């Protein structure tokens, strides 16, 4: 009889604030996501703390009363890690560490740690280490003494384990070395992309954990790693796909997230180049997630940041098999109908209909629902790009004269 694997999760508390720019409802959404990030990294959230403030306390992020409350809870409940939902300044992290005897992390540090766990290839590990070094550099003065008594676990992977005794000069040298290494690999990857010829390139983009890799596996018949955790995929996978004898390249890219650390955007430049150089984007959305509209906005913002927002896009609303909505009884005259009560058909009549029927899809990648419609729409979009690139293609225009007439029109 096989023994069941025992996973020891770190006991964790998470902290966020309600401000003029962040309502209580929005904070709860962020903390839900932070809890999922913590679980992905190997932690168990025991308690959530929140405080209403005009702005973060410049010294300890939250107020002195709240920081004392958190400290007492940590002592009484054996909490080993406290994670803050926003990025802490070096001074905030140093001040909090003096008060609370536990590892003090922020959202950026947590995401970097997950990336360190997920990095499989040498290139991905180099990218993650560069991002970690850039993050750690301004925090060296007060961070190392704290880390010396809190080794291992969430936030301690990568350079944090080996660079504890280092100084700023060594870390800067390391950053310079990593940047040179990434430049060399970027050149190699750029050559690889140019060697793919003039084939139409299609890139899957979207929030993390929306089903991009599952869709990639279903369409490209590849074996991309899939798991119900955030950032299951770090390395870009490119596969040649053929629909109705029309070949094109399909790439699966790293998932985006709200408050994506700028260090990662810089480090994963080459990965994002797959998006920049794509001819068509398939923006995959998990429609079963209650915050999917925020996810769309976050992805669009990042696409704008990397100057890929003007590319043709097909919106692919995935996981329709998991979509659930609240119901209102017919005799219930009190409950106000909100977006949480909308059916899929009602959603389709909203702003989604303005995207254009030929640019919106509702599918389930796991159940293969509406998959033929998906393949047909992608084929037509790729075909139009292919026609522009190869106006006299014999397959797309069996009659050569028709091609000339089309060209004249």
KEKE-3310 file (N, C-alpha, C; in steps of 0.2 Angstrom, whole numbers, plus 5000, padded with zeros to 4 digits):
npx = (5004:5003:5011:5003:5007:5013:5011:5018:5012:5017:5012:5003:4999:4990:4990:4981:4975:4961:4958:4955:4956:4954:4942:4933:4927:4935:4947:4945:4944:4957:4964:4959:4965:4978:4979:4977:4989:4998:4995:4999:5013:5016:5010:4998:4985:4981:4975:4967:4971:4965:4964:4956:4962:4968:4980:4994:5004:5019:5029:5026:5017:5003:4993:5000:4993:4987:4998:5003:4993:4994:5006:5004:4995:5003:5013:5005:4999:5009:5013:5023:5025:5022:5012:5011:4999:5003:5017:5031:5041:5059:5062:5050:5049:5060:5057:5045:5050:5057:5048:5039:5042:5044:5045:5044:5035:5031:5018:5025:5037:5032:5027:5038:5045:5036:5039:5052:5051:5044:5052:5059:5069:5085:5086:5074:5076:5087:5081:5072:5081:5087:5077:5074:5086:5086:5075:5080:5091:5089:5085:5095:5102:5095:5089:5097:5101:5089:5085:5094:5090:5079:5078:5075:5060:5045:5048:5062:5069:5080:5092:5091:5095:5108:5115:5116:5127:5132:5136:5131:5139:5143:5131:5126:5136:5132:5119:5123:5130:5120:5111:5119:5120:5106:5105:5112:5106:5093:5097:5099:5087:5079:5085:5080:5067:5066:5070:5059:5053:5040:5028:5012:5010:5002:4998:4994:4987:4983:4976:4984:4981:4970:4967:4975:4986:4980:4971:4981:4986:4975:4973:4986:4990:5000:5011:5010:5013:5000:4991:4981:4985:4993:5003:5008:5014:5029:5040:5040:5030:5031:5021:5019:5004:4990:4976:4963:4973:4980:4994:5001:5010:5008:5009:5011:5011:5018:5007:4998:4996:4987:4995:5007:5024:5036:5049:5049:5043:5053:5063:5057:5057:5061:5052:5040:5042:5037:5024:5024:5028:5019:5006:4992:4982:4976:4965:4963:4950:4945:4929:4922:4927:4924:4930:4933:4932:4940:4952:4953:4955:4967:4976:4975:4980:4994:4997:4996:5007:5018:5017:5009:4995:4988:4986:4977:4964:4956:4943:4943:4932:4934:4931:4917:4909:4911:4905:4895:4880:4871:4855:4838:4823:4807:4797:4804:4805:4814:4828:4841:4845:4860:4877:4881:4871:4868:4866:4875:4870:4865:4876:4882:4875:4879:4893:4901:4895:4898:4911:4911:4904:4912:4923:4923:4922:4915:4920:4924:4939:4943:4932:4930:4920:4911:4921:4924:4919:4928:4940:4936:4935:4947:4954:4949:4953:4967:4969:4965:4976:4986:4982:4985:4999:5003:4997:4994:4993:4990:4982:4973:4968:4962:4959:4969:4967:4956:4963:4971:4960:4956:4967:4967:4955)
npy = (4994:5011:5025:5040:5055:5068:5084:5098:5113:5130:5140:5154:5172:5185:5202:5217:5233:5244:5258:5274:5272:5258:5248:5239:5228:5226:5224:5212:5203:5204:5199:5186:5181:5183:5173:5162:5162:5161:5148:5141:5143:5135:5138:5140:5149:5156:5167:5182:5199:5216:5234:5250:5264:5280:5281:5270:5267:5275:5269:5257:5251:5246:5253:5257:5251:5240:5233:5228:5220:5210:5205:5200:5189:5182:5177:5169:5159:5152:5157:5157:5165:5181:5190:5203:5212:5222:5229:5231:5245:5246:5251:5250:5236:5233:5239:5232:5220:5221:5222:5211:5194:5185:5178:5191:5195:5202:5205:5205:5198:5186:5182:5181:5171:5160:5159:5155:5143:5137:5138:5129:5127:5132:5145:5151:5150:5159:5171:5172:5173:5185:5194:5192:5197:5210:5215:5212:5220:5234:5231:5225:5230:5229:5216:5204:5201:5198:5187:5177:5171:5165:5154:5145:5139:5148:5161:5161:5155:5152:5166:5171:5161:5159:5171:5178:5182:5192:5208:5224:5227:5215:5209:5218:5216:5203:5205:5212:5201:5192:5199:5200:5187:5184:5192:5186:5174:5179:5184:5172:5166:5175:5173:5160:5163:5170:5160:5153:5156:5163:5160:5161:5168:5164:5169:5163:5172:5179:5179:5172:5154:5152:5143:5142:5133:5121:5123:5124:5111:5104:5109:5110:5097:5094:5092:5101:5106:5106:5112:5116:5128:5144:5151:5140:5138:5143:5144:5148:5139:5133:5127:5119:5120:5113:5117:5112:5109:5121:5128:5135:5144:5141:5148:5146:5157:5164:5167:5182:5193:5203:5218:5214:5211:5223:5220:5207:5209:5215:5205:5195:5198:5192:5181:5188:5194:5184:5187:5200:5199:5191:5188:5186:5187:5176:5179:5172:5169:5166:5163:5158:5163:5175:5187:5190:5201:5211:5204:5204:5217:5219:5211:5217:5230:5226:5221:5233:5240:5233:5236:5229:5230:5233:5223:5211:5203:5188:5185:5173:5165:5154:5139:5137:5127:5127:5138:5147:5154:5166:5162:5169:5168:5167:5173:5182:5198:5207:5205:5212:5211:5207:5207:5195:5187:5185:5175:5165:5168:5180:5187:5187:5197:5208:5220:5211:5208:5219:5217:5210:5197:5189:5189:5183:5170:5156:5143:5127:5121:5109:5101:5101:5108:5117:5117:5115:5126:5135:5131:5134:5148:5152:5147:5155:5168:5166:5163:5174:5183:5175:5176:5190:5190:5180:5182:5174:5161:5144:5135:5143:5151:5142:5145:5154:5165:5171:5175:5186:5194:5197:5204:5215:5221)
npz = (5000:4995:5003:5008:5002:5013:5015:5021:5025:5026:5040:5038:5038:5030:5024:5021:5015:5016:5005:4998:4985:4984:4988:5001:4995:4984:4990:4996:4985:4980:4991:4991:4980:4984:4994:4986:4979:4989:4993:4982:4983:4994:5006:5020:5023:5038:5044:5040:5039:5039:5036:5037:5029:5024:5017:5014:5029:5031:5038:5044:5035:5039:5053:5070:5080:5073:5068:5080:5084:5074:5077:5090:5087:5078:5087:5096:5088:5081:5069:5054:5043:5037:5025:5015:5005:4996:4988:4998:5005:5006:5019:5026:5026:5034:5046:5050:5052:5063:5073:5071:5074:5062:5045:5034:5020:5004:4991:4978:4982:4985:4972:4965:4971:4968:4955:4955:4960:4949:4938:4926:4915:4911:4906:4910:4924:4925:4921:4932:4943:4940:4941:4955:4961:4957:4964:4977:4979:4983:4996:5004:5015:5027:5026:5026:5039:5045:5037:5041:5052:5048:5039:5023:5015:5009:4999:5001:4991:4977:4974:4986:4996:4994:4993:5005:5013:5005:4997:4991:4980:4975:4972:4962:4952:4949:4944:4932:4926:4924:4916:4904:4901:4898:4887:4877:4876:4872:4859:4853:4853:4846:4833:4832:4831:4819:4810:4809:4798:4787:4792:4799:4815:4831:4847:4863:4876:4892:4908:4923:4925:4918:4908:4897:4894:4894:4883:4873:4873:4868:4856:4849:4851:4860:4875:4886:4903:4915:4928:4942:4948:4951:4938:4932:4920:4914:4904:4887:4875:4859:4846:4830:4822:4812:4803:4793:4783:4783:4790:4805:4818:4835:4851:4868:4882:4897:4911:4915:4928:4941:4948:4943:4945:4941:4939:4934:4922:4915:4916:4909:4896:4883:4883:4882:4870:4861:4861:4857:4844:4838:4825:4828:4842:4854:4866:4881:4893:4909:4911:4922:4933:4946:4945:4932:4923:4928:4926:4913:4910:4917:4909:4897:4900:4902:4890:4883:4889:4885:4872:4863:4861:4849:4841:4831:4839:4846:4857:4869:4879:4891:4900:4901:4906:4919:4923:4935:4941:4952:4958:4957:4966:4959:4966:4974:4978:4983:4982:4973:4955:4950:4942:4946:4945:4932:4917:4905:4893:4895:4898:4886:4879:4883:4884:4878:4866:4858:4855:4843:4834:4826:4833:4846:4857:4865:4875:4881:4886:4892:4891:4878:4872:4860:4851:4838:4832:4838:4831:4818:4818:4822:4811:4800:4804:4804:4791:4784:4787:4781:4768:4765:4767:4758:4743:4732:4735:4731:4738:4746:4736:4724:4711:4700:4693:4701:4711:4706:4703:4715:4721:4713:4716)
capx = (5000:5007:5009:5000:5012:5011:5013:5018:5011:5019:5006:5004:4994:4990:4988:4979:4972:4956:4959:4951:4957:4953:4936:4933:4926:4941:4953:4944:4946:4965:4966:4957:4970:4984:4978:4979:4996:5001:4994:5003:5020:5016:5008:4991:4983:4977:4971:4968:4971:4964:4963:4954:4967:4968:4986:4998:5008:5026:5034:5024:5012:4997:4994:5004:4989:4986:5004:5004:4988:4997:5012:5002:4992:5009:5016:5000:4997:5014:5013:5030:5026:5016:5013:5007:4996:5006:5025:5033:5047:5064:5061:5044:5050:5065:5053:5040:5054:5060:5042:5036:5047:5042:5047:5040:5035:5025:5015:5030:5042:5029:5026:5045:5046:5033:5042:5058:5049:5041:5057:5062:5074:5091:5084:5069:5080:5091:5076:5069:5086:5088:5071:5075:5092:5084:5071:5083:5096:5088:5083:5101:5105:5091:5086:5101:5101:5083:5085:5099:5086:5073:5080:5070:5052:5042:5052:5069:5072:5084:5098:5090:5098:5115:5118:5114:5133:5134:5135:5128:5143:5143:5124:5126:5140:5128:5114:5126:5132:5113:5109:5123:5118:5100:5105:5115:5100:5088:5099:5098:5079:5077:5087:5076:5060:5067:5071:5053:5050:5035:5022:5008:5011:4997:5000:4989:4988:4978:4978:4986:4976:4963:4967:4979:4990:4975:4969:4987:4987:4970:4974:4992:4992:5007:5010:5012:5011:4994:4990:4976:4989:4995:5010:5010:5019:5034:5043:5035:5030:5028:5020:5016:4997:4987:4969:4961:4979:4983:4999:5003:5013:5004:5013:5008:5015:5017:5001:4998:4992:4986:5001:5013:5031:5040:5056:5047:5041:5059:5067:5054:5057:5061:5045:5035:5043:5033:5017:5025:5029:5013:5001:4986:4982:4970:4965:4959:4948:4941:4923:4919:4930:4920:4933:4936:4932:4946:4957:4954:4958:4974:4979:4975:4985:5000:4998:4998:5014:5023:5016:5006:4988:4985:4986:4971:4963:4950:4942:4941:4929:4935:4928:4909:4907:4912:4902:4889:4877:4866:4848:4833:4817:4802:4793:4808:4805:4818:4835:4842:4848:4867:4881:4882:4865:4868:4867:4880:4867:4864:4883:4884:4871:4882:4898:4904:4892:4901:4917:4910:4902:4917:4929:4921:4920:4913:4921:4927:4945:4943:4926:4930:4913:4911:4928:4924:4918:4934:4944:4934:4936:4955:4956:4947:4958:4974:4968:4965:4983:4990:4981:4989:5006:5004:4991:4993:4993:4986:4977:4968:4964:4963:4959:4974:4963:4953:4968:4973:4955:4955:4972:4965:4950)
capy = (5000:5017:5030:5046:5061:5073:5091:5103:5120:5135:5144:5161:5177:5189:5208:5221:5239:5248:5265:5278:5269:5251:5247:5233:5222:5225:5221:5204:5200:5204:5194:5179:5180:5182:5167:5156:5163:5158:5140:5139:5143:5131:5141:5139:5156:5155:5173:5188:5206:5222:5240:5255:5269:5285:5278:5265:5270:5275:5266:5250:5249:5247:5257:5254:5246:5234:5229:5225:5215:5205:5202:5195:5183:5178:5174:5165:5154:5149:5159:5158:5170:5186:5192:5210:5212:5227:5229:5235:5248:5243:5253:5246:5229:5233:5241:5227:5214:5222:5221:5204:5189:5180:5181:5197:5196:5206:5201:5204:5193:5179:5180:5179:5164:5155:5159:5152:5136:5134:5138:5122:5128:5136:5152:5153:5151:5165:5176:5173:5175:5192:5198:5192:5201:5217:5216:5212:5225:5240:5229:5222:5233:5226:5210:5198:5199:5195:5180:5173:5167:5162:5151:5140:5140:5153:5168:5160:5151:5156:5169:5173:5156:5159:5178:5181:5186:5196:5215:5227:5227:5208:5208:5222:5212:5197:5207:5213:5195:5189:5203:5198:5180:5184:5195:5181:5169:5183:5184:5165:5165:5179:5169:5154:5165:5172:5154:5149:5158:5168:5156:5165:5166:5165:5168:5163:5177:5179:5179:5165:5149:5153:5137:5143:5127:5116:5124:5123:5104:5102:5112:5108:5090:5094:5090:5106:5105:5109:5111:5121:5133:5150:5151:5133:5138:5149:5144:5148:5133:5134:5121:5120:5118:5113:5117:5112:5110:5128:5128:5141:5143:5143:5149:5147:5161:5165:5170:5188:5194:5210:5220:5210:5215:5226:5216:5201:5211:5216:5199:5190:5201:5187:5177:5193:5195:5180:5191:5206:5197:5187:5191:5186:5185:5173:5181:5167:5172:5161:5166:5155:5167:5180:5194:5189:5207:5214:5200:5206:5224:5218:5208:5223:5235:5223:5221:5240:5241:5229:5238:5223:5231:5235:5217:5208:5198:5184:5184:5166:5164:5147:5136:5138:5121:5128:5144:5147:5161:5165:5163:5173:5165:5171:5177:5186:5205:5211:5204:5216:5207:5210:5203:5188:5183:5184:5168:5166:5171:5187:5190:5188:5202:5215:5223:5206:5208:5224:5215:5207:5190:5185:5189:5181:5163:5153:5136:5123:5117:5102:5096:5102:5111:5123:5117:5116:5133:5138:5130:5137:5155:5153:5146:5161:5173:5165:5163:5181:5185:5172:5179:5196:5188:5176:5183:5169:5154:5140:5132:5148:5153:5137:5148:5159:5171:5174:5179:5192:5199:5199:5209:5221:5224)
capz = (5000:4995:5008:5006:5003:5018:5013:5027:5023:5031:5043:5036:5039:5025:5027:5016:5017:5012:5004:4994:4979:4985:4992:5004:4991:4980:4994:4997:4979:4980:4997:4988:4975:4988:4997:4981:4978:4995:4993:4976:4985:4999:5012:5022:5026:5044:5046:5036:5043:5035:5040:5033:5030:5019:5013:5019:5034:5028:5042:5045:5030:5043:5059:5075:5084:5069:5068:5087:5084:5070:5081:5095:5083:5076:5093:5099:5084:5078:5062:5052:5038:5036:5018:5013:4998:4991:4988:5004:5003:5010:5026:5029:5027:5039:5052:5052:5054:5070:5077:5071:5073:5057:5038:5031:5013:5000:4985:4973:4984:4984:4965:4963:4974:4964:4948:4957:4961:4943:4933:4924:4911:4913:4904:4915:4931:4924:4921:4939:4947:4938:4944:4962:4962:4956:4969:4983:4979:4988:5003:5007:5022:5033:5025:5027:5046:5046:5034:5044:5057:5045:5032:5020:5014:5005:4998:5002:4986:4972:4976:4993:5000:4993:4993:5012:5015:5000:4998:4985:4974:4972:4969:4956:4947:4948:4940:4926:4923:4922:4910:4898:4899:4895:4880:4873:4875:4868:4852:4850:4853:4840:4827:4831:4828:4812:4806:4808:4791:4786:4795:4804:4822:4835:4854:4868:4881:4897:4916:4925:4927:4914:4904:4891:4892:4892:4876:4869:4873:4864:4849:4847:4853:4864:4882:4890:4910:4917:4935:4945:4952:4947:4935:4930:4914:4914:4898:4881:4871:4852:4842:4823:4821:4806:4803:4786:4779:4784:4795:4808:4824:4841:4857:4875:4886:4904:4913:4918:4935:4943:4951:4941:4947:4935:4938:4930:4915:4912:4915:4904:4889:4877:4883:4880:4863:4857:4861:4853:4837:4835:4821:4831:4849:4857:4873:4885:4899:4913:4913:4928:4939:4948:4944:4925:4919:4930:4923:4906:4911:4919:4903:4892:4902:4901:4882:4881:4892:4880:4865:4859:4861:4843:4837:4830:4845:4847:4864:4870:4885:4893:4906:4902:4909:4926:4925:4939:4943:4958:4955:4961:4965:4955:4971:4977:4975:4987:4979:4966:4951:4948:4937:4949:4943:4924:4914:4900:4887:4897:4897:4878:4876:4886:4880:4874:4859:4854:4852:4837:4834:4823:4837:4852:4857:4872:4875:4887:4883:4895:4889:4870:4870:4855:4849:4831:4831:4839:4826:4812:4819:4822:4804:4796:4806:4801:4783:4781:4788:4776:4761:4765:4766:4752:4740:4726:4738:4727:4742:4748:4730:4719:4704:4700:4691:4706:4716:4703:4703:4722:4721:4709:4720)
cpx = (5004:5005:5007:5005:5009:5015:5013:5018:5013:5012:5008:4998:4995:4987:4986:4976:4966:4957:4954:4951:4955:4948:4937:4932:4932:4947:4951:4945:4954:4967:4964:4963:4977:4984:4980:4986:5000:5001:4998:5011:5021:5015:5000:4990:4978:4973:4972:4967:4969:4963:4961:4959:4966:4974:4990:5003:5015:5031:5033:5019:5005:4999:4998:5000:4988:4992:5005:4999:4991:5002:5010:4999:4998:5012:5011:4998:5002:5014:5021:5031:5020:5017:5008:5005:4999:5014:5027:5040:5052:5063:5055:5045:5055:5061:5048:5044:5056:5054:5040:5042:5045:5045:5042:5040:5030:5023:5021:5035:5039:5028:5033:5047:5043:5036:5049:5056:5047:5047:5061:5069:5079:5089:5079:5072:5084:5087:5074:5074:5087:5083:5072:5081:5090:5079:5075:5088:5095:5086:5089:5102:5101:5089:5090:5101:5095:5082:5089:5095:5080:5074:5075:5063:5051:5046:5060:5072:5076:5090:5097:5094:5106:5119:5117:5121:5135:5133:5133:5132:5143:5136:5123:5130:5136:5122:5117:5128:5125:5111:5112:5121:5111:5100:5108:5109:5095:5090:5098:5091:5077:5079:5082:5069:5061:5068:5064:5049:5044:5028:5018:5009:5005:4999:4994:4991:4982:4981:4980:4981:4970:4962:4970:4983:4985:4972:4975:4987:4981:4970:4980:4994:4999:5005:5013:5009:5005:4993:4985:4980:4991:5002:5012:5015:5023:5037:5038:5036:5027:5027:5017:5009:4994:4980:4967:4967:4982:4988:5000:5006:5009:5009:5009:5013:5014:5011:5002:4995:4992:4993:5007:5020:5034:5046:5054:5046:5048:5063:5064:5053:5056:5054:5040:5036:5039:5026:5018:5025:5024:5009:4994:4986:4975:4970:4960:4957:4944:4935:4920:4922:4926:4923:4936:4936:4938:4952:4958:4957:4965:4978:4980:4980:4992:5002:5000:5005:5019:5022:5013:4998:4984:4984:4979:4970:4956:4949:4939:4939:4929:4931:4920:4906:4907:4908:4896:4887:4872:4859:4843:4826:4812:4798:4797:4808:4810:4825:4836:4846:4855:4871:4881:4876:4864:4870:4872:4877:4866:4871:4884:4880:4874:4888:4902:4901:4895:4908:4917:4909:4908:4924:4928:4919:4919:4914:4923:4933:4945:4938:4926:4923:4915:4918:4929:4923:4924:4939:4943:4936:4943:4957:4955:4952:4965:4974:4968:4972:4987:4989:4985:4996:5007:4998:4989:4994:4988:4980:4971:4964:4966:4963:4964:4971:4959:4957:4970:4967:4954:4961:4970:4960:4953)
cpy = (5006:5022:5036:5051:5066:5079:5096:5110:5125:5139:5151:5165:5182:5196:5213:5227:5241:5255:5268:5275:5261:5250:5240:5227:5221:5222:5214:5200:5199:5199:5187:5177:5179:5175:5161:5156:5160:5150:5137:5138:5138:5133:5140:5146:5154:5161:5178:5194:5211:5228:5245:5261:5274:5283:5274:5269:5269:5271:5258:5247:5250:5251:5253:5249:5239:5230:5225:5219:5209:5201:5198:5189:5179:5174:5168:5159:5151:5151:5160:5163:5175:5190:5198:5210:5217:5227:5234:5239:5245:5245:5250:5239:5228:5234:5235:5221:5215:5221:5214:5199:5183:5183:5186:5197:5200:5202:5200:5198:5186:5177:5178:5172:5159:5154:5155:5144:5133:5134:5131:5123:5132:5144:5155:5154:5157:5171:5178:5176:5183:5196:5198:5197:5209:5219:5217:5218:5231:5238:5225:5224:5230:5219:5204:5196:5195:5188:5175:5168:5164:5159:5146:5142:5145:5159:5167:5156:5155:5160:5171:5168:5157:5166:5181:5185:5191:5204:5218:5226:5220:5207:5212:5218:5206:5199:5209:5206:5192:5192:5201:5191:5180:5187:5190:5176:5172:5183:5177:5164:5169:5176:5163:5157:5167:5166:5151:5152:5163:5165:5161:5163:5168:5164:5168:5167:5176:5179:5172:5161:5150:5147:5137:5136:5121:5116:5122:5115:5101:5103:5109:5101:5089:5092:5095:5105:5109:5107:5117:5125:5138:5149:5144:5133:5144:5150:5144:5142:5135:5128:5123:5116:5118:5112:5117:5113:5117:5128:5135:5139:5145:5143:5150:5151:5161:5169:5177:5188:5201:5211:5216:5214:5217:5222:5210:5203:5212:5210:5195:5193:5197:5183:5182:5195:5190:5183:5197:5204:5193:5191:5191:5184:5182:5174:5177:5170:5166:5164:5164:5159:5173:5187:5194:5196:5211:5210:5203:5213:5224:5216:5214:5228:5232:5223:5228:5242:5238:5231:5233:5224:5232:5229:5214:5203:5195:5183:5177:5165:5157:5145:5137:5132:5122:5134:5143:5154:5160:5166:5167:5170:5170:5176:5182:5193:5210:5211:5208:5212:5211:5205:5196:5184:5182:5177:5170:5169:5178:5191:5192:5194:5209:5217:5218:5206:5213:5222:5213:5200:5186:5185:5187:5174:5161:5146:5133:5119:5110:5098:5097:5104:5117:5123:5117:5123:5137:5137:5133:5145:5157:5152:5152:5167:5172:5165:5170:5184:5182:5174:5186:5195:5184:5177:5178:5162:5150:5137:5137:5151:5148:5140:5154:5166:5175:5178:5186:5197:5202:5205:5215:5225:5228)
cpz = (5000:5000:5005:5007:5008:5016:5019:5024:5028:5034:5042:5037:5033:5027:5021:5019:5013:5011:5000:4987:4979:4990:4996:5000:4986:4984:4995:4991:4979:4985:4995:4984:4979:4991:4992:4979:4983:4995:4987:4978:4991:5006:5014:5026:5032:5046:5041:5040:5038:5039:5035:5034:5024:5014:5017:5023:5031:5032:5043:5040:5034:5049:5064:5079:5080:5069:5075:5087:5080:5074:5086:5092:5081:5082:5096:5095:5079:5070:5060:5047:5038:5029:5017:5006:4993:4992:4994:5002:5008:5018:5029:5031:5033:5046:5055:5055:5061:5075:5077:5070:5068:5050:5036:5023:5010:4994:4980:4975:4983:4977:4963:4965:4970:4958:4949:4957:4954:4937:4932:4920:4913:4911:4909:4922:4931:4925:4928:4943:4946:4942:4952:4964:4962:4962:4976:4984:4984:4995:5006:5014:5028:5032:5027:5034:5048:5043:5037:5049:5054:5038:5030:5019:5009:5005:4999:4997:4981:4976:4984:4998:4999:4993:5000:5014:5011:5002:4991:4979:4971:4969:4962:4950:4945:4943:4933:4922:4920:4916:4904:4896:4896:4888:4875:4871:4871:4861:4849:4849:4847:4834:4826:4828:4821:4807:4805:4801:4792:4789:4800:4811:4826:4842:4858:4874:4886:4904:4917:4927:4924:4909:4897:4889:4891:4885:4871:4868:4868:4857:4846:4848:4856:4871:4886:4898:4912:4924:4937:4950:4948:4944:4934:4925:4914:4907:4892:4877:4864:4849:4835:4823:4814:4806:4796:4782:4779:4790:4798:4815:4830:4847:4863:4879:4893:4906:4916:4925:4937:4948:4949:4942:4941:4934:4933:4923:4911:4911:4910:4897:4883:4877:4880:4873:4859:4856:4856:4845:4834:4830:4823:4838:4851:4865:4877:4891:4903:4915:4919:4934:4940:4946:4936:4921:4922:4927:4916:4906:4912:4913:4898:4893:4901:4894:4880:4883:4887:4873:4860:4859:4855:4838:4836:4836:4844:4854:4865:4877:4887:4899:4907:4905:4917:4928:4929:4940:4948:4954:4960:4960:4962:4960:4975:4974:4978:4984:4973:4962:4949:4943:4939:4947:4936:4922:4908:4894:4889:4896:4890:4875:4879:4881:4876:4866:4855:4852:4845:4837:4831:4827:4844:4852:4864:4872:4881:4884:4886:4892:4881:4868:4865:4852:4841:4829:4832:4834:4820:4812:4819:4814:4800:4797:4803:4794:4780:4782:4782:4769:4760:4763:4760:4747:4734:4729:4734:4732:4744:4742:4724:4712:4704:4698:4696:4711:4713:4703:4710:4723:4718:4713:4726)
residu = (UNK:UNK:UNK:UNK:UNK:UNK:UNK:UNK:UNK:UNK:UNK:UNK:UNK:UNK:UNK:UNK:UNK:UNK:UNK:UNK:UNK:UNK:UNK:UNK:UNK:UNK:UNK:UNK:UNK:UNK:UNK:UNK:UNK:UNK:UNK:UNK:UNK:UNK:UNK:UNK:UNK:UNK:UNK:UNK:UNK:UNK:UNK:UNK:UNK:UNK:UNK:UNK:UNK:UNK:UNK:UNK:UNK:UNK:UNK:UNK:UNK:UNK:UNK:UNK:UNK:UNK:UNK:UNK:UNK:UNK:UNK:UNK:UNK:UNK:UNK:UNK:UNK:UNK:UNK:UNK:UNK:UNK:UNK:UNK:UNK:UNK:UNK:UNK:UNK:UNK:UNK:UNK:UNK:UNK:UNK:UNK:UNK:UNK:UNK:UNK:UNK:UNK:UNK:UNK:UNK:UNK:UNK:UNK:UNK:UNK:UNK:UNK:UNK:UNK:UNK:UNK:UNK:UNK:UNK:UNK:UNK:UNK:UNK:UNK:UNK:UNK:UNK:UNK:UNK:UNK:UNK:UNK:UNK:UNK:UNK:UNK:UNK:UNK:UNK:UNK:UNK:UNK:UNK:UNK:UNK:UNK:UNK:UNK:UNK:UNK:UNK:UNK:UNK:UNK:UNK:UNK:UNK:UNK:UNK:UNK:UNK:UNK:UNK:UNK:UNK:UNK:UNK:UNK:UNK:UNK:UNK:UNK:UNK:UNK:UNK:UNK:UNK:UNK:UNK:UNK:UNK:UNK:UNK:UNK:UNK:UNK:UNK:UNK:UNK:UNK:UNK:UNK:UNK:UNK:UNK:UNK:UNK:UNK:UNK:UNK:UNK:UNK:UNK:UNK:UNK:UNK:UNK:UNK:UNK:UNK:UNK:UNK:UNK:UNK:UNK:UNK:UNK:UNK:UNK:UNK:UNK:UNK:UNK:UNK:UNK:UNK:UNK:UNK:UNK:UNK:UNK:UNK:UNK:UNK:UNK:UNK:UNK:UNK:UNK:UNK:UNK:UNK:UNK:UNK:UNK:UNK:UNK:UNK:UNK:UNK:UNK:UNK:UNK:UNK:UNK:UNK:UNK:UNK:UNK:UNK:UNK:UNK:UNK:UNK:UNK:UNK:UNK:UNK:UNK:UNK:UNK:UNK:UNK:UNK:UNK:UNK:UNK:UNK:UNK:UNK:UNK:UNK:UNK:UNK:UNK:UNK:UNK:UNK:UNK:UNK:UNK:UNK:UNK:UNK:UNK:UNK:UNK:UNK:UNK:UNK:UNK:UNK:UNK:UNK:UNK:UNK:UNK:UNK:UNK:UNK:UNK:UNK:UNK:UNK:UNK:UNK:UNK:UNK:UNK:UNK:UNK:UNK:UNK:UNK:UNK:UNK:UNK:UNK:UNK:UNK:UNK:UNK:UNK:UNK:UNK:UNK:UNK:UNK:UNK:UNK:UNK:UNK:UNK:UNK:UNK:UNK:UNK:UNK:UNK:UNK:UNK:UNK:UNK:UNK:UNK:UNK:UNK:UNK:UNK:UNK:UNK:UNK:UNK:UNK:UNK:UNK:UNK:UNK:UNK:UNK:UNK:UNK:UNK:UNK:UNK:UNK:UNK:UNK:UNK:UNK:UNK:UNK:UNK:UNK:UNK:UNK:UNK:UNK:UNK:UNK:UNK:UNK:UNK:UNK:UNK:UNK:UNK:UNK:UNK:UNK:UNK:UNK:UNK:UNK:UNK:UNK:UNK:UNK:UNK)
# end
